[in-house]
């Protein structure tokens, strides 16, 4: 091969690389503008002490760098209270959403009359706009005219209506129930379980029927076929949903704020960040809270990946 031919082939490769860079440039630009620059701004804000009114005069040269925002957050009882509420909310909603979706998908696995209608009705909460869903729940749970309190006082014999969305703890005998937190957890399960149902149903439709038929011929009962054949087929999709659902629940804001505005012991980290930014106008503190949330989710993601890799290796 001549030197000219080698040079020509090299130039064609360079042109191909250039075309690839040009085609991927819009994606890189979008990632930079939408993700990288805002994240870098949050990091800068987290180490700076200023408020909203200081942004116009702020430059990198005038920032007073310090760890004060993190020290103030980590030494604050409200931070740890919001973190505990967030973890409890994320854990219970994740368990409820995944567990509820799996149970319903298994229950509706076999054809039955009206199956299509039942599936469509089950998907309504997921496609319903969040503002509509929260408005329905707030109306139903209203202590003055809500249908739940009307049924409770007139049929169940409640002495007084219950303020479900503002009561922090409700005593049932000697047990205290976190009332408002329980309501927002149930709302999230009601709204998001259909998402799990869709994924699990799609996976169940790909489970070979021959496996269950062979197990039945060998004498396996319905419970054994479920636990040893069907459920292992769902492991991958459930693990993915576990990661996604926990992340979404940990940083959820819309549902909780629209239902309670953080009242009644429902002030999760996302609501705390919002209040730090809008009520106190403390950009640095809000950014520090948000960065702490990012670190916690990063640790959870790494832990999930290690556990998942270990199970795959077994």
Buried (B, 14 or more C-beta within 10 A) or exposed (E): EEEEEEEEEEEEEEEEEEEEEEEEEEEEEEEEEEEEEEEEEBBBBBBBBBEEEBEEEBEEEEBEEEEBBBEBBEEBEEBEEBBEBBBBBBBBBBBBBBBBBBBBBBEBBEEEEEEEEBBEEBBEBBEBEEEEBBEEBBEBBBBEEBEBBBEBBEEEEBEEBBBBBBBBEBEEEEEEEBBBBBBBBBBBBBBBBBBBBBBBBEBBEEBEEEBBEEBBEEEBEEEEBBEEBBEEBBEEBBBEBBBBBBBBBBBBBEBBBBBBBBBBBBBBBBBBBBBBBEEEBBBBBBBBBBBBBBEBBEEBEEEBEEEBEEEEEE
